[in-house]
Amino acid sequence: VQLQASGGGLVEPGGSLRLSCAASGTIWIINTMTWSRQAPGKERELVADMHDSAATNDAVKGRFTISRDDDRNILYLQMNDLKPEDTAVYYCFGDIVDYSGHRHTTWGRGTLVTVSS
């Protein structure tokens, strides 16, 4: 099982981006998928959890929305009203069981989001 994140880029303050994280492999059960981010010089922090809305980072509430296409096993993060402090490398994480019953806890490669004028 692998995760591939994409969609990052340079955007002006107030702009929007949508990140995607495609899960591939023999996927049987997705226990959870999440988005986290790591800003320069800071520790990685959770942004949003597909199965736990209460875990959404306070800094992004009302601006970011997590969703998933179950048919295609793609996790999205719609980011609106972006702020310079949202600048970070964004990572997706999956807790996924494959057809053989093997559990994978996997991080995708990050995608860089830069918010700057």
C-alpha positions in Angstrom: 0.0 0.0 0.0 1.3 3.4 -1.0 0.1 7.0 -0.6 0.9 9.7 -3.1 0.2 13.3 -2.2 -0.1 16.1 -4.8 -1.6 19.5 -5.3 0.8 21.8 -3.4 2.1 25.0 -4.8 2.5 28.7 -4.3 -0.7 30.7 -3.6 -1.4 34.3 -2.4 -3.0 34.9 0.9 -6.7 34.4 0.7 -6.4 31.9 -2.1 -7.3 28.3 -2.3 -5.7 24.9 -3.0 -6.9 21.4 -3.0 -4.5 18.6 -2.0 -5.0 15.0 -3.1 -3.7 11.8 -1.6 -4.1 8.7 -3.7 -3.9 5.3 -2.0 -2.8 2.4 -4.2 -2.4 -1.3 -3.6 -4.6 -4.1 -2.6 -6.8 -2.1 -0.3 -9.4 -3.8 1.7 -10.2 -1.6 4.7 -9.3 2.0 5.4 -9.3 2.5 9.1 -8.5 6.1 8.8 -6.7 8.7 6.7 -5.4 12.0 7.9 -3.6 15.2 6.8 -0.7 16.6 8.8 1.7 19.4 8.1 5.1 20.5 9.1 6.2 24.1 8.9 9.8 25.1 8.8 11.4 24.7 12.2 8.3 23.2 13.8 7.1 19.8 14.6 4.6 18.0 12.5 1.0 18.6 13.5 -2.3 17.0 12.7 -4.5 19.1 10.4 -7.6 16.9 10.0 -8.7 13.3 10.4 -11.2 11.7 8.0 -12.9 9.8 10.8 -12.7 12.2 13.7 -13.9 15.7 13.0 -13.2 16.7 16.5 -9.5 16.3 15.9 -9.4 19.1 13.3 -6.7 21.6 14.1 -8.2 24.8 15.5 -6.1 26.9 13.2 -7.8 25.6 10.1 -11.4 25.1 11.3 -13.9 26.8 9.0 -11.2 27.1 6.2 -10.1 23.5 5.5 -12.3 20.6 4.6 -11.2 16.9 4.5 -13.1 14.5 2.3 -12.6 11.2 0.6 -13.6 9.5 -2.7 -14.3 6.0 -1.5 -14.5 4.6 -5.0 -11.1 5.8 -6.0 -9.4 5.8 -2.5 -8.4 9.4 -2.8 -8.2 11.7 0.2 -8.7 15.4 -0.3 -7.9 18.5 1.6 -9.7 21.6 0.4 -7.9 24.7 1.7 -9.6 28.1 1.5 -8.7 31.5 2.8 -5.1 30.5 3.0 -2.8 32.4 5.3 1.0 32.7 5.4 1.1 30.6 8.5 -0.4 27.7 6.6 2.9 27.5 4.7 4.2 23.9 5.4 4.9 20.6 3.9 1.6 18.7 4.0 1.6 14.9 4.5 -1.2 12.3 4.2 -1.3 9.3 6.5 -3.2 6.1 6.1 -4.1 3.2 8.4 -5.0 0.6 5.8 -5.6 -3.2 5.8 -4.8 -5.1 2.5 -6.5 -8.2 1.2 -4.1 -10.5 3.0 -5.1 -8.9 6.3 -1.8 -7.0 6.7 -2.1 -3.6 8.3 -0.2 -0.7 6.9 0.4 2.6 8.7 1.9 4.6 5.9 2.9 8.2 5.3 2.9 9.7 1.8 5.6 12.0 0.6 4.8 15.5 1.4 3.6 18.2 -0.9 4.8 21.8 -0.2 2.2 24.6 0.2 3.6 28.1 0.2 1.3 31.1 1.0 3.0 34.3 0.1 2.3 37.5 -1.8 
